[in-house]
Amino acid sequence: MRGYYSDPTAKQAIANVERERKLEEQRKKREEERLYRKVQRKEPAPYKKAKKGNGPKNPDIPN
C-alpha cells in the first residue's frame, strides 16, 4: 500500500489547502490595511478650494 504522502492526489490536495490558507491570510491582511488607511485618511477642510485638474502647461494659454 502506498503511503499517504506518496499519493499524488493527496499531495495536490495538501498543496491546494496550503494555497487557500495563504490566500486567506493575504486577504485578511489587505482588508486590515485598507481599513487602517481609511481611518488615517483625513477629509479635506470645508473652506479649502478643490484642486483644478491637469490643465495646459503653457502659462500663456488660459485654463
N, CA, C, O and CB atoms as a CASP TS submission, in Angstrom:
PFRMAT TS
TARGET T0000
AUTHOR 0000-0000-0000
METHOD Language model
MODEL 1
PARENT N/A
ATOM      1  N   MET     1       0.848  -1.183   0.000  1.00  0.00           N
ATOM      2  CA  MET     1       0.000   0.000   0.000  1.00  0.00           C
ATOM      3  C   MET     1       0.893   1.246   0.000  1.00  0.00           C
ATOM      4  O   MET     1       1.893   1.326   0.713  1.00  0.00           O
ATOM      5  CB  MET     1      -0.964  -0.002   1.231  1.00  0.00           C
ATOM      6  N   ARG     2       0.493   2.198  -0.818  1.00  0.00           N
ATOM      7  CA  ARG     2       1.287   3.419  -0.914  1.00  0.00           C
ATOM      8  C   ARG     2       1.050   4.294   0.312  1.00  0.00           C
ATOM      9  O   ARG     2      -0.019   4.274   0.922  1.00  0.00           O
ATOM     10  CB  ARG     2       0.945   4.193  -2.205  1.00  0.00           C
ATOM     11  N   GLY     3       2.078   5.057   0.651  1.00  0.00           N
ATOM     12  CA  GLY     3       1.947   5.963   1.786  1.00  0.00           C
ATOM     13  C   GLY     3       1.074   7.156   1.423  1.00  0.00           C
ATOM     14  O   GLY     3       0.877   7.455   0.245  1.00  0.00           O
ATOM     15  N   TYR     4       0.559   7.825   2.428  1.00  0.00           N
ATOM     16  CA  TYR     4      -0.337   8.970   2.230  1.00  0.00           C
ATOM     17  C   TYR     4       0.349  10.071   1.430  1.00  0.00           C
ATOM     18  O   TYR     4      -0.253  10.654   0.529  1.00  0.00           O
ATOM     19  CB  TYR     4      -0.811   9.522   3.582  1.00  0.00           C
ATOM     20  N   TYR     5       1.617  10.359   1.760  1.00  0.00           N
ATOM     21  CA  TYR     5       2.291  11.474   1.114  1.00  0.00           C
ATOM     22  C   TYR     5       2.839  11.119  -0.261  1.00  0.00           C
ATOM     23  O   TYR     5       3.218  12.015  -1.016  1.00  0.00           O
ATOM     24  CB  TYR     5       3.404  11.966   1.986  1.00  0.00           C
ATOM     25  N   SER     6       2.892   9.819  -0.610  1.00  0.00           N
ATOM     26  CA  SER     6       3.354   9.460  -1.946  1.00  0.00           C
ATOM     27  C   SER     6       2.201   9.472  -2.946  1.00  0.00           C
ATOM     28  O   SER     6       2.428   9.353  -4.150  1.00  0.00           O
ATOM     29  CB  SER     6       4.023   8.082  -1.927  1.00  0.00           C
ATOM     30  N   ASP     7       0.980   9.611  -2.469  1.00  0.00           N
ATOM     31  CA  ASP     7      -0.190   9.659  -3.346  1.00  0.00           C
ATOM     32  C   ASP     7      -0.255  11.039  -3.997  1.00  0.00           C
ATOM     33  O   ASP     7      -0.353  12.043  -3.292  1.00  0.00           O
ATOM     34  CB  ASP     7      -1.507   9.352  -2.554  1.00  0.00           C
ATOM     35  N   PRO     8      -0.201  11.110  -5.342  1.00  0.00           N
ATOM     36  CA  PRO     8      -0.184  12.429  -5.995  1.00  0.00           C
ATOM     37  C   PRO     8      -1.446  13.248  -5.746  1.00  0.00           C
ATOM     38  O   PRO     8      -1.377  14.474  -5.654  1.00  0.00           O
ATOM     39  CB  PRO     8       0.005  12.258  -7.479  1.00  0.00           C
ATOM     40  N   THR     9      -2.590  12.591  -5.638  1.00  0.00           N
ATOM     41  CA  THR     9      -3.816  13.359  -5.390  1.00  0.00           C
ATOM     42  C   THR     9      -3.800  13.944  -3.980  1.00  0.00           C
ATOM     43  O   THR     9      -4.306  15.042  -3.751  1.00  0.00           O
ATOM     44  CB  THR     9      -5.068  12.470  -5.587  1.00  0.00           C
ATOM     45  N   ALA    10      -3.215  13.203  -3.037  1.00  0.00           N
ATOM     46  CA  ALA    10      -3.113  13.730  -1.674  1.00  0.00           C
ATOM     47  C   ALA    10      -2.157  14.914  -1.648  1.00  0.00           C
ATOM     48  O   ALA    10      -2.415  15.908  -0.969  1.00  0.00           O
ATOM     49  CB  ALA    10      -2.640  12.631  -0.690  1.00  0.00           C
ATOM     50  N   LYS    11      -1.046  14.811  -2.391  1.00  0.00           N
ATOM     51  CA  LYS    11      -0.102  15.928  -2.451  1.00  0.00           C
ATOM     52  C   LYS    11      -0.777  17.157  -3.045  1.00  0.00           C
ATOM     53  O   LYS    11      -0.591  18.274  -2.562  1.00  0.00           O
ATOM     54  CB  LYS    11       1.143  15.549  -3.280  1.00  0.00           C
ATOM     55  N   GLN    12      -1.562  16.939  -4.096  1.00  0.00           N
ATOM     56  CA  GLN    12      -2.260  18.060  -4.731  1.00  0.00           C
ATOM     57  C   GLN    12      -3.270  18.677  -3.768  1.00  0.00           C
ATOM     58  O   GLN    12      -3.416  19.898  -3.707  1.00  0.00           O
ATOM     59  CB  GLN    12      -2.966  17.597  -6.022  1.00  0.00           C
ATOM     60  N   ALA    13      -3.965  17.825  -3.019  1.00  0.00           N
ATOM     61  CA  ALA    13      -4.939  18.329  -2.052  1.00  0.00           C
ATOM     62  C   ALA    13      -4.245  19.142  -0.964  1.00  0.00           C
ATOM     63  O   ALA    13      -4.746  20.187  -0.550  1.00  0.00           O
ATOM     64  CB  ALA    13      -5.729  17.166  -1.425  1.00  0.00           C
ATOM     65  N   ILE    14      -3.093  18.663  -0.503  1.00  0.00           N
ATOM     66  CA  ILE    14      -2.341  19.400   0.520  1.00  0.00           C
ATOM     67  C   ILE    14      -1.891  20.741  -0.039  1.00  0.00           C
ATOM     68  O   ILE    14      -1.984  21.765   0.638  1.00  0.00           O
ATOM     69  CB  ILE    14      -1.119  18.580   1.009  1.00  0.00           C
ATOM     70  N   ALA    15      -1.399  20.734  -1.285  1.00  0.00           N
ATOM     71  CA  ALA    15      -0.952  21.979  -1.916  1.00  0.00           C
ATOM     72  C   ALA    15      -2.112  22.959  -2.050  1.00  0.00           C
ATOM     73  O   ALA    15      -1.946  24.157  -1.820  1.00  0.00           O
ATOM     74  CB  ALA    15      -0.334  21.694  -3.299  1.00  0.00           C
ATOM     75  N   ASN    16      -3.287  22.452  -2.423  1.00  0.00           N
ATOM     76  CA  ASN    16      -4.460  23.320  -2.565  1.00  0.00           C
ATOM     77  C   ASN    16      -4.852  23.939  -1.225  1.00  0.00           C
ATOM     78  O   ASN    16      -5.179  25.123  -1.159  1.00  0.00           O
ATOM     79  CB  ASN    16      -5.645  22.531  -3.145  1.00  0.00           C
ATOM     80  N   VAL    17      -4.819  23.141  -0.161  1.00  0.00           N
ATOM     81  CA  VAL    17      -5.176  23.649   1.165  1.00  0.00           C
ATOM     82  C   VAL    17      -4.190  24.718   1.600  1.00  0.00           C
ATOM     83  O   VAL    17      -4.587  25.754   2.134  1.00  0.00           O
ATOM     84  CB  VAL    17      -5.215  22.506   2.198  1.00  0.00           C
ATOM     85  N   GLU    18      -2.891  24.471   1.372  1.00  0.00           N
ATOM     86  CA  GLU    18      -1.868  25.459   1.734  1.00  0.00           C
ATOM     87  C   GLU    18      -2.068  26.750   0.955  1.00  0.00           C
ATOM     88  O   GLU    18      -1.975  27.840   1.519  1.00  0.00           O
ATOM     89  CB  GLU    18      -0.457  24.900   1.474  1.00  0.00           C
ATOM     90  N   ARG    19      -2.345  26.629  -0.345  1.00  0.00           N
ATOM     91  CA  ARG    19      -2.545  27.813  -1.184  1.00  0.00           C
ATOM     92  C   ARG    19      -3.751  28.609  -0.701  1.00  0.00           C
ATOM     93  O   ARG    19      -3.692  29.835  -0.608  1.00  0.00           O
ATOM     94  CB  ARG    19      -2.731  27.408  -2.661  1.00  0.00           C
ATOM     95  N   GLU    20      -4.841  27.916  -0.395  1.00  0.00           N
ATOM     96  CA  GLU    20      -6.042  28.598   0.096  1.00  0.00           C
ATOM     97  C   GLU    20      -5.769  29.311   1.420  1.00  0.00           C
ATOM     98  O   GLU    20      -6.251  30.423   1.638  1.00  0.00           O
ATOM     99  CB  GLU    20      -7.196  27.594   0.266  1.00  0.00           C
ATOM    100  N   ARG    21      -5.000  28.677   2.299  1.00  0.00           N
ATOM    101  CA  ARG    21      -4.687  29.278   3.592  1.00  0.00           C
ATOM    102  C   ARG    21      -3.872  30.553   3.397  1.00  0.00           C
ATOM    103  O   ARG    21      -4.136  31.568   4.042  1.00  0.00           O
ATOM    104  CB  ARG    21      -3.920  28.281   4.484  1.00  0.00           C
ATOM    105  N   LYS    22      -2.877  30.500   2.504  1.00  0.00           N
ATOM    106  CA  LYS    22      -2.052  31.678   2.243  1.00  0.00           C
ATOM    107  C   LYS    22      -2.883  32.802   1.636  1.00  0.00           C
ATOM    108  O   LYS    22      -2.739  33.964   2.016  1.00  0.00           O
ATOM    109  CB  LYS    22      -0.888  31.322   1.313  1.00  0.00           C
ATOM    110  N   LEU    23      -3.755  32.450   0.688  1.00  0.00           N
ATOM    111  CA  LEU    23      -4.603  33.469   0.067  1.00  0.00           C
ATOM    112  C   LEU    23      -5.516  34.119   1.098  1.00  0.00           C
ATOM    113  O   LEU    23      -5.721  35.333   1.075  1.00  0.00           O
ATOM    114  CB  LEU    23      -5.439  32.856  -1.064  1.00  0.00           C
ATOM    115  N   GLU    24      -6.062  33.312   1.999  1.00  0.00           N
ATOM    116  CA  GLU    24      -6.951  33.846   3.037  1.00  0.00           C
ATOM    117  C   GLU    24      -6.188  34.790   3.968  1.00  0.00           C
ATOM    118  O   GLU    24      -6.718  35.829   4.360  1.00  0.00           O
ATOM    119  CB  GLU    24      -7.587  32.696   3.849  1.00  0.00           C
ATOM    120  N   GLU    25      -4.949  34.436   4.324  1.00  0.00           N
ATOM    121  CA  GLU    25      -4.138  35.319   5.170  1.00  0.00           C
ATOM    122  C   GLU    25      -3.859  36.637   4.461  1.00  0.00           C
ATOM    123  O   GLU    25      -3.946  37.704   5.070  1.00  0.00           O
ATOM    124  CB  GLU    25      -2.814  34.635   5.554  1.00  0.00           C
ATOM    125  N   GLN    26      -3.521  36.565   3.166  1.00  0.00           N
ATOM    126  CA  GLN    26      -3.260  37.785   2.401  1.00  0.00           C
ATOM    127  C   GLN    26      -4.512  38.650   2.327  1.00  0.00           C
ATOM    128  O   GLN    26      -4.439  39.873   2.452  1.00  0.00           O
ATOM    129  CB  GLN    26      -2.769  37.441   0.986  1.00  0.00           C
ATOM    130  N   ARG    27      -5.667  38.004   2.121  1.00  0.00           N
ATOM    131  CA  ARG    27      -6.929  38.732   2.030  1.00  0.00           C
ATOM    132  C   ARG    27      -7.209  39.471   3.339  1.00  0.00           C
ATOM    133  O   ARG    27      -7.601  40.638   3.327  1.00  0.00           O
ATOM    134  CB  ARG    27      -8.089  37.769   1.695  1.00  0.00           C
ATOM    135  N   LYS    28      -7.007  38.787   4.466  1.00  0.00           N
ATOM    136  CA  LYS    28      -7.229  39.416   5.771  1.00  0.00           C
ATOM    137  C   LYS    28      -6.281  40.587   5.978  1.00  0.00           C
ATOM    138  O   LYS    28      -6.686  41.641   6.468  1.00  0.00           O
ATOM    139  CB  LYS    28      -7.054  38.393   6.900  1.00  0.00           C
ATOM    140  N   LYS    29      -5.009  40.402   5.602  1.00  0.00           N
ATOM    141  CA  LYS    29      -4.016  41.460   5.789  1.00  0.00           C
ATOM    142  C   LYS    29      -4.376  42.678   4.939  1.00  0.00           C
ATOM    143  O   LYS    29      -4.289  43.812   5.409  1.00  0.00           O
ATOM    144  CB  LYS    29      -2.601  40.951   5.428  1.00  0.00           C
ATOM    145  N   ARG    30      -4.782  42.444   3.682  1.00  0.00           N
ATOM    146  CA  ARG    30      -5.172  43.560   2.811  1.00  0.00           C
ATOM    147  C   ARG    30      -6.379  44.293   3.371  1.00  0.00           C
ATOM    148  O   ARG    30      -6.433  45.522   3.329  1.00  0.00           O
ATOM    149  CB  ARG    30      -5.476  43.059   1.395  1.00  0.00           C
ATOM    150  N   GLU    31      -7.348  43.550   3.894  1.00  0.00           N
ATOM    151  CA  GLU    31      -8.550  44.167   4.463  1.00  0.00           C
ATOM    152  C   GLU    31      -8.185  45.036   5.668  1.00  0.00           C
ATOM    153  O   GLU    31      -8.694  46.147   5.814  1.00  0.00           O
ATOM    154  CB  GLU    31      -9.574  43.083   4.874  1.00  0.00           C
ATOM    155  N   GLU    32      -7.299  44.521   6.531  1.00  0.00           N
ATOM    156  CA  GLU    32      -6.880  45.303   7.699  1.00  0.00           C
ATOM    157  C   GLU    32      -6.149  46.569   7.266  1.00  0.00           C
ATOM    158  O   GLU    32      -6.379  47.643   7.822  1.00  0.00           O
ATOM    159  CB  GLU    32      -5.979  44.460   8.621  1.00  0.00           C
ATOM    160  N   GLU    33      -5.262  46.444   6.265  1.00  0.00           N
ATOM    161  CA  GLU    33      -4.521  47.614   5.789  1.00  0.00           C
ATOM    162  C   GLU    33      -5.473  48.637   5.176  1.00  0.00           C
ATOM    163  O   GLU    33      -5.313  49.842   5.369  1.00  0.00           O
ATOM    164  CB  GLU    33      -3.452  47.197   4.760  1.00  0.00           C
ATOM    165  N   ARG    34      -6.466  48.142   4.433  1.00  0.00           N
ATOM    166  CA  ARG    34      -7.426  49.052   3.799  1.00  0.00           C
ATOM    167  C   ARG    34      -8.215  49.808   4.864  1.00  0.00           C
ATOM    168  O   ARG    34      -8.421  51.016   4.747  1.00  0.00           O
ATOM    169  CB  ARG    34      -8.389  48.273   2.868  1.00  0.00           C
ATOM    170  N   LEU    35      -8.654  49.103   5.899  1.00  0.00           N
ATOM    171  CA  LEU    35      -9.397  49.756   6.978  1.00  0.00           C
ATOM    172  C   LEU    35      -8.515  50.763   7.703  1.00  0.00           C
ATOM    173  O   LEU    35      -8.975  51.848   8.059  1.00  0.00           O
ATOM    174  CB  LEU    35      -9.939  48.714   7.971  1.00  0.00           C
ATOM    175  N   TYR    36      -7.243  50.409   7.926  1.00  0.00           N
ATOM    176  CA  TYR    36      -6.333  51.325   8.609  1.00  0.00           C
ATOM    177  C   TYR    36      -6.132  52.586   7.779  1.00  0.00           C
ATOM    178  O   TYR    36      -6.147  53.695   8.313  1.00  0.00           O
ATOM    179  CB  TYR    36      -4.980  50.643   8.885  1.00  0.00           C
ATOM    180  N   ARG    37      -5.940  52.413   6.457  1.00  0.00           N
ATOM    181  CA  ARG    37      -5.767  53.583   5.585  1.00  0.00           C
ATOM    182  C   ARG    37      -7.018  54.443   5.590  1.00  0.00           C
ATOM    183  O   ARG    37      -6.930  55.670   5.566  1.00  0.00           O
ATOM    184  CB  ARG    37      -5.432  53.147   4.149  1.00  0.00           C
ATOM    185  N   LYS    38      -8.187  53.803   5.620  1.00  0.00           N
ATOM    186  CA  LYS    38      -9.443  54.553   5.626  1.00  0.00           C
ATOM    187  C   LYS    38      -9.554  55.386   6.898  1.00  0.00           C
ATOM    188  O   LYS    38     -10.030  56.521   6.860  1.00  0.00           O
ATOM    189  CB  LYS    38     -10.648  53.598   5.504  1.00  0.00           C
ATOM    190  N   VAL    39      -9.117  54.825   8.023  1.00  0.00           N
ATOM    191  CA  VAL    39      -9.161  55.555   9.291  1.00  0.00           C
ATOM    192  C   VAL    39      -8.168  56.713   9.258  1.00  0.00           C
ATOM    193  O   VAL    39      -8.468  57.800   9.752  1.00  0.00           O
ATOM    194  CB  VAL    39      -8.854  54.611  10.481  1.00  0.00           C
ATOM    195  N   GLN    40      -6.986  56.487   8.677  1.00  0.00           N
ATOM    196  CA  GLN    40      -5.944  57.505   8.654  1.00  0.00           C
ATOM    197  C   GLN    40      -6.255  58.647   7.693  1.00  0.00           C
ATOM    198  O   GLN    40      -5.750  59.757   7.862  1.00  0.00           O
ATOM    199  CB  GLN    40      -4.629  56.877   8.281  1.00  0.00           C
ATOM    200  N   ARG    41      -7.087  58.379   6.681  1.00  0.00           N
ATOM    201  CA  ARG    41      -7.383  59.393   5.670  1.00  0.00           C
ATOM    202  C   ARG    41      -8.155  60.545   6.301  1.00  0.00           C
ATOM    203  O   ARG    41      -9.117  60.331   7.038  1.00  0.00           O
ATOM    204  CB  ARG    41      -8.185  58.782   4.498  1.00  0.00           C
ATOM    205  N   LYS    42      -7.731  61.747   6.010  1.00  0.00           N
ATOM    206  CA  LYS    42      -8.429  62.918   6.543  1.00  0.00           C
ATOM    207  C   LYS    42      -9.333  63.500   5.468  1.00  0.00           C
ATOM    208  O   LYS    42      -9.001  63.478   4.283  1.00  0.00           O
ATOM    209  CB  LYS    42      -7.422  63.987   7.047  1.00  0.00           C
ATOM    210  N   GLU    43     -10.459  64.012   5.885  1.00  0.00           N
ATOM    211  CA  GLU    43     -11.353  64.696   4.962  1.00  0.00           C
ATOM    212  C   GLU    43     -10.809  66.100   4.721  1.00  0.00           C
ATOM    213  O   GLU    43     -10.266  66.708   5.643  1.00  0.00           O
ATOM    214  CB  GLU    43     -12.815  64.745   5.516  1.00  0.00           C
ATOM    215  N   PRO    44     -10.939  66.630   3.505  1.00  0.00           N
ATOM    216  CA  PRO    44     -10.457  67.987   3.260  1.00  0.00           C
ATOM    217  C   PRO    44     -11.280  69.002   4.049  1.00  0.00           C
ATOM    218  O   PRO    44     -12.474  68.815   4.283  1.00  0.00           O
ATOM    219  CB  PRO    44     -10.506  68.314   1.759  1.00  0.00           C
ATOM    220  N   ALA    45     -10.613  70.076   4.450  1.00  0.00           N
ATOM    221  CA  ALA    45     -11.307  71.115   5.201  1.00  0.00           C
ATOM    222  C   ALA    45     -12.356  71.766   4.301  1.00  0.00           C
ATOM    223  O   ALA    45     -12.117  71.913   3.102  1.00  0.00           O
ATOM    224  CB  ALA    45     -10.304  72.177   5.743  1.00  0.00           C
ATOM    225  N   PRO    46     -13.512  72.161   4.843  1.00  0.00           N
ATOM    226  CA  PRO    46     -14.590  72.696   4.004  1.00  0.00           C
ATOM    227  C   PRO    46     -14.251  74.040   3.361  1.00  0.00           C
ATOM    228  O   PRO    46     -14.835  74.387   2.334  1.00  0.00           O
ATOM    229  CB  PRO    46     -15.843  72.842   4.826  1.00  0.00           C
ATOM    230  N   TYR    47     -13.325  74.803   3.939  1.00  0.00           N
ATOM    231  CA  TYR    47     -13.029  76.124   3.402  1.00  0.00           C
ATOM    232  C   TYR    47     -11.988  76.075   2.290  1.00  0.00           C
ATOM    233  O   TYR    47     -11.767  77.081   1.616  1.00  0.00           O
ATOM    234  CB  TYR    47     -12.553  77.035   4.508  1.00  0.00           C
ATOM    235  N   LYS    48     -11.343  74.925   2.083  1.00  0.00           N
ATOM    236  CA  LYS    48     -10.327  74.837   1.039  1.00  0.00           C
ATOM    237  C   LYS    48     -10.983  74.631  -0.314  1.00  0.00           C
ATOM    238  O   LYS    48     -11.991  73.935  -0.438  1.00  0.00           O
ATOM    239  CB  LYS    48      -9.339  73.699   1.333  1.00  0.00           C
ATOM    240  N   LYS    49     -10.386  75.254  -1.329  1.00  0.00           N
ATOM    241  CA  LYS    49     -10.883  75.092  -2.684  1.00  0.00           C
ATOM    242  C   LYS    49     -10.491  73.725  -3.218  1.00  0.00           C
ATOM    243  O   LYS    49      -9.446  73.182  -2.861  1.00  0.00           O
ATOM    244  CB  LYS    49     -10.350  76.203  -3.598  1.00  0.00           C
ATOM    245  N   ALA    50     -11.327  73.185  -4.065  1.00  0.00           N
ATOM    246  CA  ALA    50     -10.975  71.930  -4.717  1.00  0.00           C
ATOM    247  C   ALA    50      -9.875  72.212  -5.733  1.00  0.00           C
ATOM    248  O   ALA    50      -9.860  73.266  -6.370  1.00  0.00           O
ATOM    249  CB  ALA    50     -12.220  71.276  -5.401  1.00  0.00           C
ATOM    250  N   LYS    51      -8.965  71.270  -5.877  1.00  0.00           N
ATOM    251  CA  LYS    51      -7.863  71.462  -6.812  1.00  0.00           C
ATOM    252  C   LYS    51      -8.368  71.337  -8.241  1.00  0.00           C
ATOM    253  O   LYS    51      -9.285  70.570  -8.535  1.00  0.00           O
ATOM    254  CB  LYS    51      -6.736  70.446  -6.546  1.00  0.00           C
ATOM    255  N   LYS    52      -7.736  72.123  -9.131  1.00  0.00           N
ATOM    256  CA  LYS    52      -8.080  72.013 -10.542  1.00  0.00           C
ATOM    257  C   LYS    52      -7.418  70.775 -11.117  1.00  0.00           C
ATOM    258  O   LYS    52      -6.452  70.253 -10.560  1.00  0.00           O
ATOM    259  CB  LYS    52      -7.652  73.280 -11.323  1.00  0.00           C
ATOM    260  N   GLY    53      -7.944  70.320 -12.223  1.00  0.00           N
ATOM    261  CA  GLY    53      -7.373  69.165 -12.908  1.00  0.00           C
ATOM    262  C   GLY    53      -6.111  69.552 -13.650  1.00  0.00           C
ATOM    263  O   GLY    53      -5.656  70.691 -13.554  1.00  0.00           O
ATOM    264  N   ASN    54      -5.557  68.637 -14.371  1.00  0.00           N
ATOM    265  CA  ASN    54      -4.352  68.900 -15.148  1.00  0.00           C
ATOM    266  C   ASN    54      -4.728  69.700 -16.388  1.00  0.00           C
ATOM    267  O   ASN    54      -5.260  69.156 -17.356  1.00  0.00           O
ATOM    268  CB  ASN    54      -3.637  67.574 -15.539  1.00  0.00           C
ATOM    269  N   GLY    55      -4.446  70.990 -16.347  1.00  0.00           N
ATOM    270  CA  GLY    55      -4.734  71.865 -17.478  1.00  0.00           C
ATOM    271  C   GLY    55      -3.516  72.000 -18.360  1.00  0.00           C
ATOM    272  O   GLY    55      -2.550  71.252 -18.215  1.00  0.00           O
ATOM    273  N   PRO    56      -3.559  72.958 -19.281  1.00  0.00           N
ATOM    274  CA  PRO    56      -2.407  73.179 -20.144  1.00  0.00           C
ATOM    275  C   PRO    56      -1.212  73.672 -19.331  1.00  0.00           C
ATOM    276  O   PRO    56      -1.367  74.418 -18.364  1.00  0.00           O
ATOM    277  CB  PRO    56      -2.751  74.183 -21.252  1.00  0.00           C
ATOM    278  N   LYS    57      -0.024  73.246 -19.739  1.00  0.00           N
ATOM    279  CA  LYS    57       1.187  73.603 -19.004  1.00  0.00           C
ATOM    280  C   LYS    57       1.708  74.983 -19.413  1.00  0.00           C
ATOM    281  O   LYS    57       2.472  75.595 -18.667  1.00  0.00           O
ATOM    282  CB  LYS    57       2.269  72.548 -19.231  1.00  0.00           C
ATOM    283  N   ASN    58       1.306  75.476 -20.578  1.00  0.00           N
ATOM    284  CA  ASN    58       1.784  76.766 -21.072  1.00  0.00           C
ATOM    285  C   ASN    58       1.033  77.881 -20.345  1.00  0.00           C
ATOM    286  O   ASN    58      -0.194  77.933 -20.426  1.00  0.00           O
ATOM    287  CB  ASN    58       1.596  76.882 -22.620  1.00  0.00           C
ATOM    288  N   PRO    59       1.737  78.782 -19.633  1.00  0.00           N
ATOM    289  CA  PRO    59       1.034  79.838 -18.884  1.00  0.00           C
ATOM    290  C   PRO    59       0.371  80.877 -19.784  1.00  0.00           C
ATOM    291  O   PRO    59      -0.499  81.613 -19.318  1.00  0.00           O
ATOM    292  CB  PRO    59       2.001  80.534 -17.955  1.00  0.00           C
ATOM    293  N   ASP    60       0.755  80.959 -21.066  1.00  0.00           N
ATOM    294  CA  ASP    60       0.138  81.914 -21.986  1.00  0.00           C
ATOM    295  C   ASP    60      -1.279  81.500 -22.356  1.00  0.00           C
ATOM    296  O   ASP    60      -2.095  82.338 -22.738  1.00  0.00           O
ATOM    297  CB  ASP    60       0.982  82.055 -23.246  1.00  0.00           C
ATOM    298  N   ILE    61      -1.570  80.219 -22.244  1.00  0.00           N
ATOM    299  CA  ILE    61      -2.904  79.722 -22.592  1.00  0.00           C
ATOM    300  C   ILE    61      -3.742  79.716 -21.320  1.00  0.00           C
ATOM    301  O   ILE    61      -3.385  79.036 -20.358  1.00  0.00           O
ATOM    302  CB  ILE    61      -2.838  78.286 -23.240  1.00  0.00           C
ATOM    303  N   PRO    62      -4.862  80.465 -21.292  1.00  0.00           N
ATOM    304  CA  PRO    62      -5.708  80.458 -20.091  1.00  0.00           C
ATOM    305  C   PRO    62      -6.414  79.110 -19.943  1.00  0.00           C
ATOM    306  O   PRO    62      -6.662  78.409 -20.924  1.00  0.00           O
ATOM    307  CB  PRO    62      -6.749  81.603 -20.150  1.00  0.00           C
ATOM    308  N   ASN    63      -6.727  78.769 -18.708  1.00  0.00           N
ATOM    309  CA  ASN    63      -7.379  77.475 -18.465  1.00  0.00           C
ATOM    310  C   ASN    63      -8.813  77.530 -18.878  1.00  0.00           C
ATOM    311  O   ASN    63      -9.531  76.538 -18.752  1.00  0.00           O
ATOM    312  CB  ASN    63      -7.278  77.071 -17.001  1.00  0.00           C
TER
END
